[in-house]
Amino acid sequence: MDDLWAALGLVLVIEGALYSLFPERMIAMAKQLCHVPPRTLRVVGLLSVAIGWLCVKLVRGG
């Protein structure tokens, strides 16, 4: 359970850094999301899950 909280904390650190360093770019990217088809968002989301899972498996060695 500690790993889960550490991972969530790391996500918040990375997202917070992006929003604080590049606020205008993050706003522009959020506005562009309205024009991306749901299927594309779904595919990108699933790819992100798969890559994230693979990274965890490689780091954990199992």
PDB file of N, CA, C and O in Angstrom:
ATOM      1  N   MET A   1       0.828  -1.195   0.000  1.00  0.00           N
ATOM      2  CA  MET A   1       0.000   0.000   0.000  1.00  0.00           C
ATOM      3  C   MET A   1       0.874   1.261   0.000  1.00  0.00           C
ATOM      4  O   MET A   1       0.498   2.290  -0.562  1.00  0.00           O
ATOM      5  N   ASP A   2       2.041   1.162   0.638  1.00  0.00           N
ATOM      6  CA  ASP A   2       2.940   2.313   0.642  1.00  0.00           C
ATOM      7  C   ASP A   2       3.401   2.668  -0.768  1.00  0.00           C
ATOM      8  O   ASP A   2       3.574   3.843  -1.094  1.00  0.00           O
ATOM      9  N   ASP A   3       3.601   1.639  -1.607  1.00  0.00           N
ATOM     10  CA  ASP A   3       4.015   1.896  -2.988  1.00  0.00           C
ATOM     11  C   ASP A   3       2.941   2.647  -3.761  1.00  0.00           C
ATOM     12  O   ASP A   3       3.248   3.511  -4.582  1.00  0.00           O
ATOM     13  N   LEU A   4       1.689   2.317  -3.496  1.00  0.00           N
ATOM     14  CA  LEU A   4       0.599   3.004  -4.170  1.00  0.00           C
ATOM     15  C   LEU A   4       0.605   4.488  -3.828  1.00  0.00           C
ATOM     16  O   LEU A   4       0.479   5.332  -4.715  1.00  0.00           O
ATOM     17  N   TRP A   5       0.750   4.808  -2.552  1.00  0.00           N
ATOM     18  CA  TRP A   5       0.781   6.215  -2.142  1.00  0.00           C
ATOM     19  C   TRP A   5       2.007   6.926  -2.699  1.00  0.00           C
ATOM     20  O   TRP A   5       1.930   8.095  -3.078  1.00  0.00           O
ATOM     21  N   ALA A   6       3.136   6.225  -2.750  1.00  0.00           N
ATOM     22  CA  ALA A   6       4.344   6.823  -3.325  1.00  0.00           C
ATOM     23  C   ALA A   6       4.141   7.114  -4.811  1.00  0.00           C
ATOM     24  O   ALA A   6       4.552   8.164  -5.304  1.00  0.00           O
ATOM     25  N   ALA A   7       3.499   6.172  -5.527  1.00  0.00           N
ATOM     26  CA  ALA A   7       3.246   6.375  -6.955  1.00  0.00           C
ATOM     27  C   ALA A   7       2.287   7.538  -7.184  1.00  0.00           C
ATOM     28  O   ALA A   7       2.510   8.360  -8.072  1.00  0.00           O
ATOM     29  N   LEU A   8       1.234   7.612  -6.399  1.00  0.00           N
ATOM     30  CA  LEU A   8       0.286   8.724  -6.535  1.00  0.00           C
ATOM     31  C   LEU A   8       0.958  10.059  -6.220  1.00  0.00           C
ATOM     32  O   LEU A   8       0.708  11.064  -6.886  1.00  0.00           O
ATOM     33  N   GLY A   9       1.802  10.058  -5.211  1.00  0.00           N
ATOM     34  CA  GLY A   9       2.543  11.275  -4.872  1.00  0.00           C
ATOM     35  C   GLY A   9       3.456  11.709  -6.005  1.00  0.00           C
ATOM     36  O   GLY A   9       3.565  12.899  -6.301  1.00  0.00           O
ATOM     37  N   LEU A  10       4.115  10.739  -6.641  1.00  0.00           N
ATOM     38  CA  LEU A  10       4.998  11.055  -7.762  1.00  0.00           C
ATOM     39  C   LEU A  10       4.212  11.624  -8.939  1.00  0.00           C
ATOM     40  O   LEU A  10       4.681  12.549  -9.603  1.00  0.00           O
ATOM     41  N   VAL A  11       3.039  11.093  -9.202  1.00  0.00           N
ATOM     42  CA  VAL A  11       2.179  11.638 -10.263  1.00  0.00           C
ATOM     43  C   VAL A  11       1.841  13.094  -9.964  1.00  0.00           C
ATOM     44  O   VAL A  11       1.900  13.941 -10.855  1.00  0.00           O
ATOM     45  N   LEU A  12       1.492  13.389  -8.721  1.00  0.00           N
ATOM     46  CA  LEU A  12       1.154  14.767  -8.350  1.00  0.00           C
ATOM     47  C   LEU A  12       2.359  15.698  -8.481  1.00  0.00           C
ATOM     48  O   LEU A  12       2.213  16.846  -8.898  1.00  0.00           O
ATOM     49  N   VAL A  13       3.534  15.212  -8.131  1.00  0.00           N
ATOM     50  CA  VAL A  13       4.748  16.025  -8.266  1.00  0.00           C
ATOM     51  C   VAL A  13       5.000  16.360  -9.733  1.00  0.00           C
ATOM     52  O   VAL A  13       5.266  17.512 -10.077  1.00  0.00           O
ATOM     53  N   ILE A  14       4.914  15.350 -10.591  1.00  0.00           N
ATOM     54  CA  ILE A  14       5.178  15.579 -12.017  1.00  0.00           C
ATOM     55  C   ILE A  14       4.120  16.497 -12.628  1.00  0.00           C
ATOM     56  O   ILE A  14       4.457  17.436 -13.349  1.00  0.00           O
ATOM     57  N   GLU A  15       2.857  16.234 -12.347  1.00  0.00           N
ATOM     58  CA  GLU A  15       1.798  17.090 -12.898  1.00  0.00           C
ATOM     59  C   GLU A  15       1.901  18.511 -12.351  1.00  0.00           C
ATOM     60  O   GLU A  15       1.740  19.480 -13.092  1.00  0.00           O
ATOM     61  N   GLY A  16       2.165  18.629 -11.073  1.00  0.00           N
ATOM     62  CA  GLY A  16       2.307  19.959 -10.483  1.00  0.00           C
ATOM     63  C   GLY A  16       3.462  20.733 -11.094  1.00  0.00           C
ATOM     64  O   GLY A  16       3.361  21.939 -11.318  1.00  0.00           O
ATOM     65  N   ALA A  17       4.563  20.034 -11.362  1.00  0.00           N
ATOM     66  CA  ALA A  17       5.717  20.688 -11.983  1.00  0.00           C
ATOM     67  C   ALA A  17       5.358  21.186 -13.371  1.00  0.00           C
ATOM     68  O   ALA A  17       5.716  22.303 -13.743  1.00  0.00           O
ATOM     69  N   LEU A  18       4.653  20.365 -14.140  1.00  0.00           N
ATOM     70  CA  LEU A  18       4.261  20.784 -15.488  1.00  0.00           C
ATOM     71  C   LEU A  18       3.358  22.007 -15.457  1.00  0.00           C
ATOM     72  O   LEU A  18       3.553  22.943 -16.232  1.00  0.00           O
ATOM     73  N   TYR A  19       2.366  22.004 -14.564  1.00  0.00           N
ATOM     74  CA  TYR A  19       1.438  23.146 -14.482  1.00  0.00           C
ATOM     75  C   TYR A  19       2.132  24.404 -13.974  1.00  0.00           C
ATOM     76  O   TYR A  19       1.783  25.508 -14.391  1.00  0.00           O
ATOM     77  N   SER A  20       3.098  24.259 -13.090  1.00  0.00           N
ATOM     78  CA  SER A  20       3.763  25.448 -12.570  1.00  0.00           C
ATOM     79  C   SER A  20       4.830  25.977 -13.525  1.00  0.00           C
ATOM     80  O   SER A  20       5.062  27.185 -13.575  1.00  0.00           O
ATOM     81  N   LEU A  21       5.481  25.096 -14.282  1.00  0.00           N
ATOM     82  CA  LEU A  21       6.524  25.539 -15.205  1.00  0.00           C
ATOM     83  C   LEU A  21       5.974  26.009 -16.550  1.00  0.00           C
ATOM     84  O   LEU A  21       6.528  26.918 -17.169  1.00  0.00           O
ATOM     85  N   PHE A  22       4.885  25.387 -17.000  1.00  0.00           N
ATOM     86  CA  PHE A  22       4.328  25.687 -18.331  1.00  0.00           C
ATOM     87  C   PHE A  22       2.816  25.904 -18.275  1.00  0.00           C
ATOM     88  O   PHE A  22       2.076  25.174 -18.935  1.00  0.00           O
ATOM     89  N   PRO A  23       2.333  26.888 -17.506  1.00  0.00           N
ATOM     90  CA  PRO A  23       0.880  27.033 -17.360  1.00  0.00           C
ATOM     91  C   PRO A  23       0.160  27.346 -18.673  1.00  0.00           C
ATOM     92  O   PRO A  23      -0.915  26.803 -18.927  1.00  0.00           O
ATOM     93  N   GLU A  24       0.733  28.210 -19.507  1.00  0.00           N
ATOM     94  CA  GLU A  24       0.064  28.557 -20.759  1.00  0.00           C
ATOM     95  C   GLU A  24      -0.025  27.344 -21.682  1.00  0.00           C
ATOM     96  O   GLU A  24      -1.053  27.124 -22.322  1.00  0.00           O
ATOM     97  N   ARG A  25       1.042  26.564 -21.752  1.00  0.00           N
ATOM     98  CA  ARG A  25       1.056  25.381 -22.623  1.00  0.00           C
ATOM     99  C   ARG A  25       0.073  24.330 -22.129  1.00  0.00           C
ATOM    100  O   ARG A  25      -0.568  23.659 -22.938  1.00  0.00           O
ATOM    101  N   MET A  26      -0.056  24.175 -20.820  1.00  0.00           N
ATOM    102  CA  MET A  26      -0.991  23.194 -20.273  1.00  0.00           C
ATOM    103  C   MET A  26      -2.435  23.599 -20.572  1.00  0.00           C
ATOM    104  O   MET A  26      -3.275  22.746 -20.859  1.00  0.00           O
ATOM    105  N   ILE A  27      -2.722  24.898 -20.506  1.00  0.00           N
ATOM    106  CA  ILE A  27      -4.058  25.382 -20.836  1.00  0.00           C
ATOM    107  C   ILE A  27      -4.353  25.139 -22.312  1.00  0.00           C
ATOM    108  O   ILE A  27      -5.447  24.700 -22.666  1.00  0.00           O
ATOM    109  N   ALA A  28      -3.380  25.422 -23.168  1.00  0.00           N
ATOM    110  CA  ALA A  28      -3.568  25.201 -24.604  1.00  0.00           C
ATOM    111  C   ALA A  28      -3.796  23.718 -24.900  1.00  0.00           C
ATOM    112  O   ALA A  28      -4.641  23.375 -25.727  1.00  0.00           O
ATOM    113  N   MET A  29      -3.054  22.846 -24.236  1.00  0.00           N
ATOM    114  CA  MET A  29      -3.225  21.411 -24.454  1.00  0.00           C
ATOM    115  C   MET A  29      -4.604  20.949 -23.983  1.00  0.00           C
ATOM    116  O   MET A  29      -5.238  20.117 -24.631  1.00  0.00           O
ATOM    117  N   ALA A  30      -5.066  21.490 -22.855  1.00  0.00           N
ATOM    118  CA  ALA A  30      -6.388  21.115 -22.349  1.00  0.00           C
ATOM    119  C   ALA A  30      -7.481  21.555 -23.319  1.00  0.00           C
ATOM    120  O   ALA A  30      -8.458  20.834 -23.519  1.00  0.00           O
ATOM    121  N   LYS A  31      -7.324  22.719 -23.915  1.00  0.00           N
ATOM    122  CA  LYS A  31      -8.314  23.196 -24.890  1.00  0.00           C
ATOM    123  C   LYS A  31      -8.328  22.315 -26.132  1.00  0.00           C
ATOM    124  O   LYS A  31      -9.384  22.119 -26.733  1.00  0.00           O
ATOM    125  N   GLN A  32      -7.185  21.785 -26.525  1.00  0.00           N
ATOM    126  CA  GLN A  32      -7.108  20.932 -27.710  1.00  0.00           C
ATOM    127  C   GLN A  32      -7.762  19.575 -27.488  1.00  0.00           C
ATOM    128  O   GLN A  32      -8.155  18.916 -28.450  1.00  0.00           O
ATOM    129  N   LEU A  33      -7.885  19.148 -26.238  1.00  0.00           N
ATOM    130  CA  LEU A  33      -8.491  17.848 -25.940  1.00  0.00           C
ATOM    131  C   LEU A  33      -9.929  17.759 -26.433  1.00  0.00           C
ATOM    132  O   LEU A  33     -10.406  16.673 -26.764  1.00  0.00           O
ATOM    133  N   CYS A  34     -10.618  18.888 -26.485  1.00  0.00           N
ATOM    134  CA  CYS A  34     -12.006  18.898 -26.959  1.00  0.00           C
ATOM    135  C   CYS A  34     -12.114  18.448 -28.411  1.00  0.00           C
ATOM    136  O   CYS A  34     -13.168  17.980 -28.842  1.00  0.00           O
ATOM    137  N   HIS A  35     -11.039  18.589 -29.155  1.00  0.00           N
ATOM    138  CA  HIS A  35     -11.060  18.277 -30.579  1.00  0.00           C
ATOM    139  C   HIS A  35     -10.516  16.879 -30.896  1.00  0.00           C
ATOM    140  O   HIS A  35     -10.508  16.464 -32.055  1.00  0.00           O
ATOM    141  N   VAL A  36     -10.068  16.166 -29.882  1.00  0.00           N
ATOM    142  CA  VAL A  36      -9.531  14.815 -30.089  1.00  0.00           C
ATOM    143  C   VAL A  36     -10.690  13.825 -29.988  1.00  0.00           C
ATOM    144  O   VAL A  36     -11.466  13.873 -29.033  1.00  0.00           O
ATOM    145  N   PRO A  37     -10.809  12.939 -30.955  1.00  0.00           N
ATOM    146  CA  PRO A  37     -11.891  11.957 -30.910  1.00  0.00           C
ATOM    147  C   PRO A  37     -11.771  11.034 -29.686  1.00  0.00           C
ATOM    148  O   PRO A  37     -10.665  10.683 -29.275  1.00  0.00           O
ATOM    149  N   PRO A  38     -12.918  10.644 -29.107  1.00  0.00           N
ATOM    150  CA  PRO A  38     -12.891   9.771 -27.935  1.00  0.00           C
ATOM    151  C   PRO A  38     -12.106   8.473 -28.165  1.00  0.00           C
ATOM    152  O   PRO A  38     -11.425   7.985 -27.264  1.00  0.00           O
ATOM    153  N   ARG A  39     -12.207   7.928 -29.368  1.00  0.00           N
ATOM    154  CA  ARG A  39     -11.474   6.687 -29.663  1.00  0.00           C
ATOM    155  C   ARG A  39      -9.958   6.895 -29.519  1.00  0.00           C
ATOM    156  O   ARG A  39      -9.256   6.033 -28.991  1.00  0.00           O
ATOM    157  N   THR A  40      -9.470   8.031 -29.988  1.00  0.00           N
ATOM    158  CA  THR A  40      -8.040   8.337 -29.879  1.00  0.00           C
ATOM    159  C   THR A  40      -7.632   8.469 -28.418  1.00  0.00           C
ATOM    160  O   THR A  40      -6.596   7.947 -28.006  1.00  0.00           O
ATOM    161  N   LEU A  41      -8.456   9.173 -27.633  1.00  0.00           N
ATOM    162  CA  LEU A  41      -8.161   9.310 -26.204  1.00  0.00           C
ATOM    163  C   LEU A  41      -8.136   7.944 -25.524  1.00  0.00           C
ATOM    164  O   LEU A  41      -7.285   7.686 -24.672  1.00  0.00           O
ATOM    165  N   ARG A  42      -9.061   7.077 -25.897  1.00  0.00           N
ATOM    166  CA  ARG A  42      -9.132   5.736 -25.318  1.00  0.00           C
ATOM    167  C   ARG A  42      -7.878   4.936 -25.646  1.00  0.00           C
ATOM    168  O   ARG A  42      -7.311   4.275 -24.775  1.00  0.00           O
ATOM    169  N   VAL A  43      -7.442   4.997 -26.912  1.00  0.00           N
ATOM    170  CA  VAL A  43      -6.248   4.260 -27.331  1.00  0.00           C
ATOM    171  C   VAL A  43      -5.009   4.788 -26.610  1.00  0.00           C
ATOM    172  O   VAL A  43      -4.189   4.007 -26.127  1.00  0.00           O
ATOM    173  N   VAL A  44      -4.874   6.102 -26.538  1.00  0.00           N
ATOM    174  CA  VAL A  44      -3.732   6.688 -25.842  1.00  0.00           C
ATOM    175  C   VAL A  44      -3.762   6.312 -24.353  1.00  0.00           C
ATOM    176  O   VAL A  44      -2.721   6.017 -23.766  1.00  0.00           O
ATOM    177  N   GLY A  45      -4.936   6.322 -23.753  1.00  0.00           N
ATOM    178  CA  GLY A  45      -5.068   5.928 -22.354  1.00  0.00           C
ATOM    179  C   GLY A  45      -4.672   4.482 -22.128  1.00  0.00           C
ATOM    180  O   GLY A  45      -3.957   4.171 -21.176  1.00  0.00           O
ATOM    181  N   LEU A  46      -5.136   3.593 -23.006  1.00  0.00           N
ATOM    182  CA  LEU A  46      -4.782   2.176 -22.871  1.00  0.00           C
ATOM    183  C   LEU A  46      -3.289   1.945 -23.089  1.00  0.00           C
ATOM    184  O   LEU A  46      -2.674   1.133 -22.398  1.00  0.00           O
ATOM    185  N   LEU A  47      -2.710   2.658 -24.047  1.00  0.00           N
ATOM    186  CA  LEU A  47      -1.260   2.552 -24.255  1.00  0.00           C
ATOM    187  C   LEU A  47      -0.492   3.045 -23.041  1.00  0.00           C
ATOM    188  O   LEU A  47       0.523   2.457 -22.666  1.00  0.00           O
ATOM    189  N   SER A  48      -0.970   4.121 -22.424  1.00  0.00           N
ATOM    190  CA  SER A  48      -0.320   4.637 -21.220  1.00  0.00           C
ATOM    191  C   SER A  48      -0.382   3.625 -20.085  1.00  0.00           C
ATOM    192  O   SER A  48       0.595   3.433 -19.361  1.00  0.00           O
ATOM    193  N   VAL A  49      -1.528   2.983 -19.933  1.00  0.00           N
ATOM    194  CA  VAL A  49      -1.671   1.954 -18.903  1.00  0.00           C
ATOM    195  C   VAL A  49      -0.692   0.812 -19.165  1.00  0.00           C
ATOM    196  O   VAL A  49      -0.012   0.352 -18.247  1.00  0.00           O
ATOM    197  N   ALA A  50      -0.620   0.354 -20.417  1.00  0.00           N
ATOM    198  CA  ALA A  50       0.261  -0.759 -20.757  1.00  0.00           C
ATOM    199  C   ALA A  50       1.728  -0.409 -20.531  1.00  0.00           C
ATOM    200  O   ALA A  50       2.479  -1.214 -19.981  1.00  0.00           O
ATOM    201  N   ILE A  51       2.139   0.777 -20.947  1.00  0.00           N
ATOM    202  CA  ILE A  51       3.530   1.199 -20.759  1.00  0.00           C
ATOM    203  C   ILE A  51       3.843   1.365 -19.278  1.00  0.00           C
ATOM    204  O   ILE A  51       4.908   0.955 -18.816  1.00  0.00           O
ATOM    205  N   GLY A  52       2.922   1.962 -18.537  1.00  0.00           N
ATOM    206  CA  GLY A  52       3.123   2.116 -17.097  1.00  0.00           C
ATOM    207  C   GLY A  52       3.226   0.777 -16.392  1.00  0.00           C
ATOM    208  O   GLY A  52       4.079   0.592 -15.524  1.00  0.00           O
ATOM    209  N   TRP A  53       2.360  -0.159 -16.762  1.00  0.00           N
ATOM    210  CA  TRP A  53       2.391  -1.500 -16.169  1.00  0.00           C
ATOM    211  C   TRP A  53       3.714  -2.181 -16.475  1.00  0.00           C
ATOM    212  O   TRP A  53       4.308  -2.811 -15.599  1.00  0.00           O
ATOM    213  N   LEU A  54       4.184  -2.058 -17.728  1.00  0.00           N
ATOM    214  CA  LEU A  54       5.449  -2.658 -18.122  1.00  0.00           C
ATOM    215  C   LEU A  54       6.614  -2.054 -17.336  1.00  0.00           C
ATOM    216  O   LEU A  54       7.511  -2.774 -16.899  1.00  0.00           O
ATOM    217  N   CYS A  55       6.597  -0.743 -17.161  1.00  0.00           N
ATOM    218  CA  CYS A  55       7.647  -0.098 -16.364  1.00  0.00           C
ATOM    219  C   CYS A  55       7.680  -0.619 -14.941  1.00  0.00           C
ATOM    220  O   CYS A  55       8.752  -0.895 -14.401  1.00  0.00           O
ATOM    221  N   VAL A  56       6.530  -0.754 -14.341  1.00  0.00           N
ATOM    222  CA  VAL A  56       6.462  -1.270 -12.971  1.00  0.00           C
ATOM    223  C   VAL A  56       6.979  -2.709 -12.923  1.00  0.00           C
ATOM    224  O   VAL A  56       7.733  -3.066 -12.018  1.00  0.00           O
ATOM    225  N   LYS A  57       6.579  -3.531 -13.888  1.00  0.00           N
ATOM    226  CA  LYS A  57       7.034  -4.920 -13.926  1.00  0.00           C
ATOM    227  C   LYS A  57       8.552  -4.992 -14.077  1.00  0.00           C
ATOM    228  O   LYS A  57       9.199  -5.813 -13.427  1.00  0.00           O
ATOM    229  N   LEU A  58       9.127  -4.138 -14.932  1.00  0.00           N
ATOM    230  CA  LEU A  58      10.574  -4.155 -15.121  1.00  0.00           C
ATOM    231  C   LEU A  58      11.329  -3.698 -13.879  1.00  0.00           C
ATOM    232  O   LEU A  58      12.362  -4.268 -13.528  1.00  0.00           O
ATOM    233  N   VAL A  59      10.808  -2.661 -13.215  1.00  0.00           N
ATOM    234  CA  VAL A  59      11.463  -2.147 -12.002  1.00  0.00           C
ATOM    235  C   VAL A  59      11.341  -3.148 -10.871  1.00  0.00           C
ATOM    236  O   VAL A  59      12.287  -3.331 -10.105  1.00  0.00           O
ATOM    237  N   ARG A  60      10.206  -3.791 -10.753  1.00  0.00           N
ATOM    238  CA  ARG A  60       9.972  -4.751  -9.670  1.00  0.00           C
ATOM    239  C   ARG A  60      10.623  -6.103  -9.933  1.00  0.00           C
ATOM    240  O   ARG A  60      10.737  -6.926  -9.025  1.00  0.00           O
ATOM    241  N   GLY A  61      11.046  -6.332 -11.158  1.00  0.00           N
ATOM    242  CA  GLY A  61      11.726  -7.562 -11.496  1.00  0.00           C
ATOM    243  C   GLY A  61      10.839  -8.784 -11.537  1.00  0.00           C
ATOM    244  O   GLY A  61      11.321  -9.898 -11.330  1.00  0.00           O
ATOM    245  N   GLY A  62       9.587  -8.612 -11.791  1.00  0.00           N
ATOM    246  CA  GLY A  62       8.752  -9.796 -11.787  1.00  0.00           C
ATOM    247  C   GLY A  62       7.692  -9.730 -12.787  1.00  0.00           C
ATOM    248  O   GLY A  62       6.897 -10.662 -12.907  1.00  0.00           O
TER     249      GLY A  62
END
